Amino acid sequence: MENSNKEEYKIQSFDAETQQLLKTALKEPGAVDLEKVAAVIVDQSLKDQVFSKEAGRICFTIVQAETKQSGSNVFRRSLLNRLQQEFKNREETRSRSLQEWVCYVTFICNVFDYLKVNNMPMMVLVHPVYDCLFRLGQVDSLQNEEEVDCLVLQLHRIGDQLEKMDVQRMDDLFFVLRDGFLLQEGLSSLARLLLLEILEFRAGGWRLSDTGQKYYYSELTD
């Protein structure tokens, strides 16, 4: 019951009709148009940063409910199709709206975190997620604190899982981030601090020592 309340709480930003659509999808997915539900969730995720951080949990609940009710995966297929479309347009999205781009990366990483097949992340998402993180590691992105913050948050959340799926790409990503930290001019002091923290975080086996925790988080709050 507690989970149900949590899910309902996250959809309060929608109009009454859409809230009802989502509430039904969470409990009786066979009773609604699941392609429409996927579109609604993606559209909201691209414009609402708070929602983009939590939407993966809603997607997971709908996928589970649909599997249990009918054994089908209409919602998951529709969701992945839409994520793929947005992925193809990512440079255009970034040029048009940095906030929408950051929301997209947050959302696809959130979906990667929650949606599993046989308790494993979905292979189909591994390379798109890596490609998004590599884009956040490029020179122009490293000069933007919002993108650096997004990159570091996602690596905190899913870096360990992602590394298990493809160690070589994680190594390559961290070479890029290390070079960005050491060689890139024009980075803000906050961007440098965030990059140094994530370099240490991975070096410590995706954990931060107590000393590191005190150092970085006192610096970030000062």
Backbone as numpy.savetxt, mean C-alpha at the origin, in Angstrom:
# Nx Ny Nz CAx CAy CAz Cx Cy Cz
-18.05 -9.61 15.85 -18.88 -8.41 15.85 -18.02 -7.15 15.85
-16.92 -7.23 16.59 -16.01 -6.09 16.67 -15.45 -5.74 15.29
-15.05 -6.79 14.53 -14.51 -6.56 13.20 -15.54 -5.90 12.29
-16.77 -6.36 12.39 -17.84 -5.80 11.57 -17.99 -4.31 11.85
-17.94 -3.94 13.12 -18.05 -2.53 13.47 -16.88 -1.73 12.91
-15.69 -2.32 12.94 -14.53 -1.65 12.40 -14.71 -1.39 10.91
-15.18 -2.42 10.19 -15.38 -2.27 8.75 -16.39 -1.17 8.46
-17.48 -1.18 9.21 -18.53 -0.18 8.98 -18.01 1.22 9.28
-17.18 1.31 10.29 -16.63 2.61 10.66 -15.82 3.22 9.52
-15.10 2.39 8.81 -14.23 2.90 7.74 -14.98 3.36 6.51
-16.26 3.06 6.41 -16.99 3.46 5.20 -17.93 4.64 5.45
-17.74 5.31 6.58 -18.61 6.45 6.90 -18.43 7.63 5.95
-17.31 7.68 5.26 -17.07 8.82 4.35 -17.88 8.71 3.05
-18.51 7.57 2.82 -19.32 7.39 1.61 -20.74 7.89 1.82
-21.44 8.14 0.69 -22.86 8.50 0.80 -23.64 7.26 1.26
-24.89 7.49 1.67 -25.70 6.42 2.29 -25.87 5.22 1.36
-26.09 5.48 0.07 -26.31 4.38 -0.88 -25.05 3.52 -1.03
-23.90 4.19 -1.12 -22.63 3.45 -1.27 -22.28 2.70 0.00
-22.57 3.31 1.15 -22.35 2.61 2.42 -23.14 1.31 2.45
-24.39 1.39 2.00 -25.25 0.19 2.00 -24.69 -0.87 1.05
-24.21 -0.41 -0.11 -23.60 -1.33 -1.09 -22.42 -2.07 -0.45
-21.55 -1.33 0.24 -20.37 -1.94 0.85 -20.71 -2.84 2.03
-21.68 -2.41 2.83 -22.10 -3.24 3.97 -22.65 -4.58 3.47
-23.41 -4.53 2.39 -23.95 -5.77 1.81 -22.82 -6.63 1.26
-21.88 -5.99 0.57 -20.75 -6.74 -0.02 -19.94 -7.45 1.06
-19.81 -6.83 2.23 -19.04 -7.42 3.33 -19.72 -8.64 3.92
-21.05 -8.69 3.82 -21.80 -9.78 4.45 -22.40 -10.75 3.44
-22.96 -10.21 2.35 -23.59 -11.05 1.32 -23.12 -10.61 -0.05
-21.88 -10.91 -0.39 -21.32 -10.41 -1.65 -22.10 -10.83 -2.89
-22.77 -11.99 -2.82 -23.53 -12.46 -3.98 -24.74 -11.60 -4.30
-25.11 -10.72 -3.38 -26.32 -9.91 -3.56 -26.05 -8.57 -4.25
-24.78 -8.27 -4.53 -24.45 -6.98 -5.14 -23.52 -7.15 -6.35
-23.38 -6.07 -7.13 -22.48 -6.05 -8.28 -21.06 -5.84 -7.77
-20.29 -6.93 -7.75 -18.95 -6.86 -7.14 -17.93 -6.09 -7.99
-18.17 -5.99 -9.29 -17.31 -5.14 -10.12 -17.48 -3.69 -9.71
-18.72 -3.31 -9.44 -19.01 -1.94 -8.99 -18.38 -1.69 -7.62
-18.47 -2.68 -6.75 -17.88 -2.56 -5.41 -16.37 -2.33 -5.51
-15.71 -3.12 -6.36 -14.25 -2.96 -6.54 -13.93 -1.56 -7.05
-14.71 -1.07 -8.01 -14.48 0.27 -8.58 -14.64 1.34 -7.52
-15.67 1.21 -6.68 -15.93 2.18 -5.61 -14.76 2.23 -4.64
-14.26 1.06 -4.25 -13.15 0.99 -3.28 -11.87 1.59 -3.86
-11.58 1.26 -5.12 -10.36 1.80 -5.74 -10.49 3.32 -5.90
-11.64 3.78 -6.41 -11.83 5.22 -6.62 -11.65 6.00 -5.32
-12.22 5.49 -4.24 -12.10 6.17 -2.95 -10.66 6.13 -2.44
-9.99 5.00 -2.67 -8.60 4.85 -2.21 -7.67 5.85 -2.90
-7.97 6.20 -4.14 -7.11 7.10 -4.89 -7.26 8.56 -4.44
-8.34 8.85 -3.74 -8.52 10.26 -3.33 -8.53 10.46 -1.82
-8.51 9.38 -1.07 -8.60 9.48 0.39 -7.44 8.71 1.02
-6.46 9.45 1.53 -5.26 8.81 2.05 -5.53 7.92 3.26
-6.45 8.34 4.10 -6.79 7.53 5.29 -7.42 6.21 4.85
-8.35 6.28 3.91 -9.02 5.07 3.42 -8.04 4.14 2.71
-7.09 4.72 1.94 -6.14 3.89 1.18 -5.27 3.03 2.09
-5.09 3.49 3.34 -4.27 2.72 4.29 -5.03 1.56 4.90
-6.34 1.56 4.81 -7.16 0.55 5.48 -8.01 -0.29 4.52
-8.08 0.13 3.25 -8.99 -0.53 2.31 -8.66 -1.99 2.06
-7.39 -2.36 2.23 -7.00 -3.76 2.03 -7.75 -4.70 2.95
-8.02 -4.23 4.16 -8.76 -5.06 5.13 -10.19 -5.30 4.66
-10.81 -4.26 4.09 -12.16 -4.40 3.56 -12.15 -5.36 2.37
-11.16 -5.20 1.50 -11.04 -6.10 0.34 -10.90 -7.56 0.79
-10.06 -7.76 1.79 -9.84 -9.11 2.33 -11.16 -9.71 2.85
-11.94 -8.90 3.58 -13.20 -9.38 4.13 -14.18 -9.78 3.03
-14.23 -8.97 1.96 -15.15 -9.28 0.85 -14.69 -10.53 0.12
-13.40 -10.66 -0.12 -12.85 -11.86 -0.79 -13.19 -13.11 0.01
-12.98 -13.05 1.34 -13.29 -14.19 2.20 -14.77 -14.53 2.17
-15.61 -13.50 2.23 -17.06 -13.73 2.24 -17.52 -14.33 0.92
-16.97 -13.85 -0.20 -17.37 -14.38 -1.51 -16.93 -15.82 -1.67
-15.72 -16.13 -1.25 -15.21 -17.51 -1.34 -16.09 -18.45 -0.52
-16.44 -17.99 0.68 -17.26 -18.81 1.57 -18.67 -19.01 1.01
-19.23 -17.94 0.44 -20.61 -17.99 -0.04 -20.76 -18.76 -1.35
-19.84 -18.53 -2.30 -20.04 -19.12 -3.63 -18.81 -19.81 -4.21
-17.67 -19.66 -3.54 -16.45 -20.27 -4.07 -15.89 -19.54 -5.28
-16.46 -18.38 -5.62 -15.98 -17.64 -6.79 -15.07 -16.49 -6.37
-14.49 -15.80 -7.37 -13.57 -14.71 -7.03 -13.77 -13.50 -7.96
-15.02 -13.16 -8.18 -15.37 -12.02 -9.05 -14.76 -10.73 -8.50
-14.90 -10.53 -7.19 -14.40 -9.29 -6.59 -12.88 -9.19 -6.73
-12.18 -10.27 -6.39 -10.72 -10.23 -6.45 -10.24 -9.98 -7.88
-10.86 -10.64 -8.83 -10.48 -10.45 -10.24 -10.72 -9.00 -10.68
-11.87 -8.45 -10.29 -12.20 -7.07 -10.66 -11.22 -6.09 -10.01
-10.89 -6.35 -8.76 -9.95 -5.50 -8.03 -8.58 -5.52 -8.70
-8.08 -6.70 -9.03 -6.76 -6.83 -9.65 -6.73 -6.19 -11.04
-7.83 -6.34 -11.78 -7.90 -5.71 -13.11 -7.79 -4.20 -13.00
-8.51 -3.66 -12.03 -8.49 -2.20 -11.85 -7.12 -1.71 -11.36
-6.49 -2.48 -10.46 -5.14 -2.14 -9.99 -4.15 -2.15 -11.15
-4.33 -3.11 -12.06 -3.44 -3.21 -13.22 -3.61 -1.99 -14.14
-4.86 -1.58 -14.36 -5.12 -0.40 -15.18 -4.44 0.83 -14.59
-4.62 1.01 -13.29 -4.02 2.17 -12.62 -2.50 2.09 -12.64
-1.97 0.88 -12.56 -0.52 0.68 -12.60 0.04 1.14 -13.95
-0.65 0.80 -15.02 -0.19 1.19 -16.37 -0.16 2.71 -16.51
-1.06 3.38 -15.80 -1.17 4.85 -15.92 -0.42 5.59 -14.81
0.49 4.90 -14.12 1.06 5.48 -12.90 1.85 6.77 -13.14
2.59 6.85 -14.25 3.37 8.07 -14.51 2.44 9.25 -14.79
1.39 8.97 -15.53 0.40 10.01 -15.82 -0.27 10.47 -14.51
-0.59 9.51 -13.66 -1.20 9.84 -12.36 -0.26 10.69 -11.53
1.01 10.30 -11.48 1.98 11.06 -10.68 2.13 12.48 -11.20
2.14 12.64 -12.53 2.27 13.98 -13.11 1.05 14.84 -12.79
-0.10 14.20 -12.79 -1.35 14.93 -12.56 -1.57 15.28 -11.10
-1.32 14.30 -10.23 -1.61 14.50 -8.81 -0.69 13.63 -7.95
0.21 14.28 -7.26 1.13 13.55 -6.39 0.37 12.82 -5.28
-0.68 13.46 -4.78 -1.46 12.83 -3.71 -2.13 11.55 -4.21
-2.68 11.59 -5.43 -3.33 10.40 -5.98 -2.32 9.27 -6.18
-1.12 9.63 -6.63 -0.04 8.66 -6.82 0.35 8.00 -5.50
0.54 8.81 -4.48 0.90 8.29 -3.15 -0.22 7.40 -2.61
-1.47 7.81 -2.84 -2.62 6.99 -2.41 -2.63 5.65 -3.14
-2.31 5.66 -4.44 -2.28 4.42 -5.21 -1.23 3.46 -4.64
-0.03 3.97 -4.40 1.05 3.11 -3.87 0.63 2.55 -2.51
0.07 3.42 -1.67 -0.37 2.98 -0.34 -1.41 1.88 -0.46
-2.34 2.05 -1.39 -3.43 1.08 -1.56 -2.92 -0.27 -2.09
-2.09 -0.24 -3.13 -1.63 -1.52 -3.71 -0.76 -2.27 -2.69
0.00 -1.54 -1.88 0.80 -2.19 -0.84 -0.10 -2.76 0.26
-1.18 -2.05 0.56 -2.15 -2.51 1.55 -2.85 -3.79 1.08
-3.20 -3.82 -0.19 -3.83 -5.02 -0.78 -2.83 -6.18 -0.75
-1.58 -5.91 -1.11 -0.53 -6.94 -1.05 -0.42 -7.51 0.36
-0.52 -6.64 1.34 -0.37 -7.04 2.74 -1.52 -7.96 3.19
-2.73 -7.65 2.75 -3.91 -8.37 3.27 -4.34 -9.56 2.43
-4.29 -9.44 1.10 -4.83 -10.51 0.25 -3.79 -11.60 0.05
-4.10 -12.78 0.54 -3.17 -13.90 0.45 -3.83 -15.08 -0.28
-3.00 -15.91 -0.88 -3.46 -17.17 -1.46 -2.66 -18.26 -0.77
-3.34 -19.16 -0.08 -2.66 -20.20 0.72 -1.64 -19.59 1.68
-2.06 -18.50 2.33 -1.22 -17.79 3.30 0.04 -17.17 2.72
0.09 -17.03 1.40 1.23 -16.38 0.75 0.74 -15.16 -0.02
1.57 -14.09 -0.08 1.18 -12.93 -0.89 0.96 -13.35 -2.34
0.13 -12.59 -3.05 -0.17 -12.93 -4.43 1.00 -12.55 -5.34
1.50 -13.53 -6.08 2.65 -13.31 -6.97 2.37 -12.21 -7.98
1.13 -12.12 -8.42 0.77 -11.14 -9.46 1.01 -9.70 -9.00
1.08 -9.48 -7.68 1.29 -8.13 -7.16 2.76 -7.82 -6.85
3.60 -8.84 -6.80 4.99 -8.64 -6.33 5.73 -7.62 -7.20
5.75 -7.82 -8.51 6.54 -6.93 -9.36 5.92 -5.54 -9.50
4.59 -5.42 -9.63 4.01 -4.07 -9.62 4.34 -3.30 -8.34
4.28 -3.97 -7.19 4.62 -3.29 -5.94 6.08 -2.86 -5.95
6.96 -3.76 -6.35 8.38 -3.40 -6.45 8.58 -2.21 -7.40
7.91 -2.25 -8.55 8.07 -1.17 -9.54 7.64 0.17 -8.95
6.57 0.17 -8.18 6.12 1.41 -7.52 7.16 1.91 -6.52
7.73 1.00 -5.74 8.73 1.39 -4.74 10.02 1.89 -5.41
10.40 1.25 -6.53 11.55 1.74 -7.28 11.30 3.15 -7.81
10.05 3.39 -8.24 9.72 4.74 -8.74 9.86 5.78 -7.62
9.47 5.40 -6.42 9.61 6.30 -5.28 11.07 6.53 -4.91
11.96 5.64 -5.37 13.38 5.78 -5.09 14.14 6.56 -6.14
13.46 7.02 -7.20 14.14 7.80 -8.23 14.45 9.20 -7.72
15.39 9.84 -8.40 15.91 11.14 -7.95 14.81 12.16 -7.69
13.89 12.33 -8.64 12.86 13.37 -8.46 11.93 13.05 -7.29
11.69 11.77 -7.05 10.83 11.39 -5.92 11.53 11.57 -4.58
12.83 11.28 -4.55 13.57 11.42 -3.29 13.66 12.88 -2.85
13.42 13.79 -3.77 13.43 15.21 -3.42 12.07 15.68 -2.92
11.13 14.74 -2.86 9.79 15.09 -2.39 9.51 14.33 -1.09
9.36 15.03 -0.01 9.21 14.38 1.30 7.99 13.46 1.37
6.91 13.85 0.67 5.69 13.03 0.71 5.94 11.65 0.11
6.72 11.62 -0.97 7.02 10.33 -1.62 8.01 9.51 -0.79
8.99 10.17 -0.19 9.95 9.46 0.66 9.22 8.86 1.87
8.34 9.65 2.45 7.56 9.17 3.59 6.72 7.95 3.21
6.08 8.02 2.03 5.28 6.89 1.54 6.16 5.65 1.35
7.31 5.83 0.72 8.24 4.72 0.48 8.63 4.03 1.78
9.01 4.83 2.77 9.49 4.27 4.04 8.35 3.58 4.79
7.17 4.19 4.77 6.01 3.56 5.44 5.68 2.20 4.83
5.72 2.11 3.49 5.39 0.84 2.84 6.45 -0.23 3.15
7.71 0.18 3.17 8.77 -0.78 3.48 8.69 -1.26 4.93
8.28 -0.37 5.82 8.05 -0.80 7.20 6.94 -1.84 7.24
5.93 -1.63 6.45 4.75 -2.49 6.52 4.95 -3.83 5.82
5.50 -3.80 4.61 5.54 -5.04 3.80 6.94 -5.43 3.35
7.98 -4.69 3.75 9.32 -4.98 3.27 9.76 -6.41 3.51
9.50 -6.90 4.70 9.89 -8.26 5.07 9.20 -9.29 4.17
7.88 -9.13 3.99 7.14 -10.06 3.12 7.64 -9.99 1.68
7.86 -8.76 1.22 8.25 -8.54 -0.17 9.63 -9.14 -0.44
10.53 -8.99 0.53 11.88 -9.54 0.38 11.84 -11.06 0.22
10.95 -11.71 0.96 10.84 -13.18 0.87 10.39 -13.62 -0.52
9.66 -12.75 -1.21 9.16 -13.10 -2.54 10.22 -12.89 -3.63
11.14 -11.95 -3.40 12.19 -11.68 -4.39 13.32 -10.90 -3.72
14.31 -11.63 -3.21 15.41 -11.01 -2.47 16.24 -10.11 -3.37
16.48 -10.56 -4.61 17.35 -9.80 -5.51 16.79 -8.40 -5.78
15.49 -8.31 -5.98 14.91 -6.99 -6.25 14.97 -6.10 -5.01
14.85 -6.70 -3.84 14.97 -5.89 -2.62 16.41 -5.39 -2.47
17.38 -6.26 -2.77 18.78 -5.81 -2.76 18.97 -4.64 -3.72
18.43 -4.78 -4.93 18.58 -3.72 -5.94 17.92 -2.42 -5.47
16.75 -2.54 -4.86 16.05 -1.35 -4.36 16.90 -0.65 -3.29
17.49 -1.41 -2.41 18.28 -0.80 -1.34 19.62 -0.24 -1.83
20.14 -0.78 -2.94 21.31 -0.13 -3.57 20.91 1.26 -4.05
19.73 1.34 -4.66 19.22 2.63 -5.15 19.03 3.61 -3.99
18.43 3.13 -2.90 18.17 4.01 -1.76 19.47 4.44 -1.08
20.42 3.52 -0.98 21.71 3.87 -0.37 22.43 4.93 -1.21
22.44 4.72 -2.53 23.07 5.70 -3.41 22.36 7.05 -3.34
21.03 7.00 -3.25 20.26 8.24 -3.11 20.65 8.97 -1.84
20.79 8.23 -0.77 21.14 8.82 0.53 22.56 9.41 0.49
23.50 8.67 -0.11 24.91 9.08 -0.08 25.25 10.12 -1.15
24.63 10.00 -2.32 25.09 10.78 -3.47 24.15 11.89 -3.91
22.88 11.78 -3.53 21.89 12.71 -4.06 21.96 14.06 -3.35
22.15 15.11 -4.12 22.12 16.46 -3.56 20.68 16.96 -3.55
20.41 17.90 -2.68 19.09 18.53 -2.67 18.05 17.79 -1.85
18.46 16.75 -1.11 17.49 16.07 -0.25 17.29 16.88 1.02
16.05 16.92 1.49 15.79 17.63 2.74 16.36 16.82 3.91
16.52 17.48 5.05 17.05 16.77 6.22 16.09 15.67 6.66
14.77 15.90 6.49 13.79 14.87 6.86 13.91 13.66 5.92
14.05 13.92 4.62 14.19 12.82 3.66 15.44 12.00 3.98
16.54 12.68 4.31 17.77 11.96 4.66 17.58 11.10 5.92
16.91 11.67 6.89 16.66 10.95 8.14 15.81 9.70 7.89
14.77 9.85 7.07 13.88 8.72 6.76 14.64 7.63 6.00
15.46 8.04 5.04 16.23 7.06 4.27 17.24 6.33 5.16
17.92 7.07 6.00 18.89 6.43 6.90 18.19 5.44 7.83
17.02 5.82 8.31 16.26 4.94 9.21 15.87 3.64 8.51
15.40 3.73 7.25 14.95 2.51 6.57 16.15 1.65 6.18
17.31 2.26 5.88 18.53 1.48 5.61 18.92 0.68 6.85
18.85 1.32 8.00 19.19 0.63 9.26 18.14 -0.41 9.61
16.88 -0.09 9.31 15.77 -0.99 9.62 15.94 -2.33 8.90
16.27 -2.28 7.62 16.47 -3.53 6.89 17.75 -4.23 7.34
18.81 -3.46 7.55 20.09 -4.04 7.99 19.93 -4.79 9.30
18.96 -4.36 10.11 18.70 -5.02 11.39 17.68 -6.14 11.29
17.46 -6.65 10.05 16.50 -7.74 9.87 15.06 -7.27 9.97
14.80 -6.07 9.42 13.48 -5.45 9.44 13.03 -5.15 10.87
14.00 -4.78 11.68 13.72 -4.34 13.05 14.66 -3.18 13.36
14.22 -2.35 14.27 15.05 -1.24 14.70 15.45 -1.49 16.15
16.73 -1.30 16.45 17.17 -1.47 17.84 16.50 -0.42 18.73
16.48 -0.68 20.01 15.90 0.29 20.95 16.58 1.65 20.83
17.90 1.63 20.66 18.65 2.88 20.51 18.21 3.61 19.25
18.11 2.83 18.16 17.68 3.42 16.89 16.27 3.99 16.99
15.41 3.24 17.66 14.02 3.68 17.85 13.99 5.04 18.56
14.75 5.14 19.64 14.78 6.40 20.41 15.35 7.53 19.56
16.44 7.22 18.84 17.10 8.27 18.05 16.19 8.80 16.95
15.68 7.89 16.11 14.91 8.35 14.95 13.58 8.98 15.35
12.93 8.37 16.32 11.60 8.88 16.63 11.63 10.13 17.49
12.73 10.34 18.21 12.86 11.63 18.91 13.19 12.72 17.88
14.00 12.36 16.87 14.34 13.32 15.81 13.09 13.72 15.02
12.24 12.71 14.71 11.05 12.98 13.89 10.02 13.81 14.63
9.99 13.68 15.96 8.98 14.44 16.72 9.47 15.81 17.14
10.78 16.02 17.08 11.32 17.34 17.47 10.95 18.41 16.46
